[in-house]
């Protein structure tokens, strides 16, 4: 089979690191990077650290509203798919790149394979939630990371297209954890000691694009017992600088870092006292690493992490965040996301389309 895989951000690079190798051993893959979160240096780090194939095609589409960005991606992908004539299009997760790849393929009558299907926060104000739902409903093969995701699709009448394969990020985490754990240089750069700091990430539009919520985010990061290490997404940095809040964070002792590669970020995560984030990926990475997570949102698609007691939803309430950090996780951490062999299950499922 010939597949076109569409990716556009950091988590999708990580997922491709698990899948592209075994996929290319059995089939032909063309990797297309939309450029949604474009950072050539960071992309190169993922290629070197994780062994992700360098994308054969880079569209360099970033910026604009969600609708504008998605439209430009569709306009670029349509002639590409017409030229390549793939047997299927593979998409990951819930970004604008995911939806653009899925819609373009479905409208061209090309089967869509959605890895990480069935995730739901049940909050339709999140652009990612709409992307997930629309992608699932136009996909031919829905590959689910958890039993909860599979049940969500069954409840939406999509069960006959859905298959539980596990989470491909578990594959990468288990493979890379020993190297990341030995990488103490990342802690030295941040100027922190193991177990004595909080690792924070923030990039959700709902938190950083609204000036009032951005101010609350800043207050929260300054209020929690530090030190706080904050690898800063370029978009978030721009919003903080524009609002005059970046200097406030740095002056308050927050250790602001540039975006990090997988190994450096994972090293900081493994050694953190806890994680503060609005990222779905970071919530799950914390859970897999056995690190407490406090999520700066009031909903999550990774509901298993909350039900197990390892993740607390506090929105941007500083007092709630401080209280959550004082509670130790339950200790029980169920194996919700598979056994580290999800990529093989993904490739086997894709191969079944050719049968």
Secondary structure, DSSP 8 states (H G I E B T S, - for coil): -EEEEEE-SHHHHHHHHHHHHHHHHHSEEEEEE--TT--HHHHHHHHHHH-----SEE-----S-HHHHHHHHHHHHHHHHHHH--SEEEEETTSHHHHHHHHHHHHTT-EEEEEEET---S-TTSHHHHHHHHHHHT-SEEEESSHHHHHHHHHTT-GGGEEE---HHHHHHHHHHHHHHT-THHHHHHT--TTS-EEEE---HHHHTSHHHHHHHHHHHHHSSS-EEEE--HHHHHHHHHHT-HHHHHHTT-EEE----HHHHHHHHHT-SEEEES-HHHHHHHHHHT--EEESSS--S-HHHHHTTSEEE-TT-HHHHHHHHTS---S-----S-SS-HHHHHHHHHHHTT-
